Amino acid sequence: MPEGAVLAEVTGGPVTSNLNLHGRLVPYEIVCPGERGTLEAEFRITLDDLFLVHDPEDDRLVLRSARWAVR
């Protein structure tokens, strides 16, 4: 895992998907449109906070958080 990386699950309520029909695996969650999230605000990441950056060294896309300036 890259240094400073934040692991987060994608939310999905039982009405819209079965993505999270299990116990919490990581401390953060990415909250999808129409969802409220299940964690306190400091542990929620909204889609409007995320953006993609091309990493030319590894030739891959990296998902970044504007709020934390980390991957």
C-alpha positions as CSV (number, residue, x, y, z in Angstrom):
1,M,0.0,0.0,0.0
2,P,1.4,3.4,-0.9
3,E,2.5,5.6,2.0
4,G,-0.3,7.9,3.2
5,A,-3.0,5.8,1.4
6,V,-6.5,5.8,2.8
7,L,-8.6,2.7,2.4
8,A,-12.3,3.2,2.0
9,E,-15.4,1.2,1.1
10,V,-18.0,2.3,-1.3
11,T,-21.4,2.8,0.4
12,G,-24.5,1.0,-1.0
13,G,-27.6,0.6,1.0
14,P,-29.6,-2.6,0.9
15,V,-32.3,-0.9,-1.2
16,T,-29.8,0.0,-4.0
17,S,-27.1,-2.8,-3.7
18,N,-25.7,-5.5,-1.6
19,L,-22.1,-3.9,-1.5
20,N,-21.9,-3.6,2.3
21,L,-23.8,-6.6,3.6
22,H,-20.9,-7.4,5.9
23,G,-19.1,-5.9,8.9
24,R,-16.8,-2.8,8.6
25,L,-13.5,-3.8,6.9
26,V,-11.8,-0.4,6.7
27,P,-12.1,2.9,8.7
28,Y,-13.4,5.1,5.8
29,E,-16.3,5.1,3.4
30,I,-16.9,6.7,0.0
31,V,-20.5,7.9,0.1
32,C,-22.4,7.5,-3.2
33,P,-25.1,10.0,-4.4
34,G,-28.4,9.3,-2.7
35,E,-26.6,7.6,0.3
36,R,-26.1,9.1,3.7
37,G,-23.2,7.0,4.9
38,T,-23.0,5.0,8.1
39,L,-19.9,6.6,9.7
40,E,-19.3,9.9,11.4
41,A,-18.5,12.8,9.0
42,E,-14.8,12.7,9.6
43,F,-14.7,9.1,8.2
44,R,-16.9,9.8,5.2
45,I,-15.5,10.8,1.7
46,T,-17.9,12.3,-0.7
47,L,-17.6,11.9,-4.5
48,D,-17.1,15.6,-5.0
49,D,-14.0,15.4,-2.9
50,L,-12.3,12.8,-5.2
51,F,-10.5,13.3,-8.4
52,L,-8.2,11.1,-10.7
53,V,-4.6,11.9,-11.5
54,H,-2.4,10.1,-14.0
55,D,0.8,8.8,-12.4
56,P,3.3,8.8,-15.3
57,E,6.0,7.0,-13.4
58,D,3.8,3.9,-12.9
59,D,1.4,4.7,-15.8
60,R,-1.7,4.3,-13.7
61,L,-4.6,6.4,-12.4
62,V,-4.6,7.4,-8.8
63,L,-7.7,8.4,-6.9
64,R,-7.0,11.5,-4.7
65,S,-8.9,13.3,-2.0
66,A,-8.9,17.1,-2.2
67,R,-9.6,17.3,1.5
68,W,-6.6,15.2,2.6
69,A,-4.4,15.6,-0.5
70,V,-3.6,11.9,-0.3
71,R,-4.4,8.7,-2.3
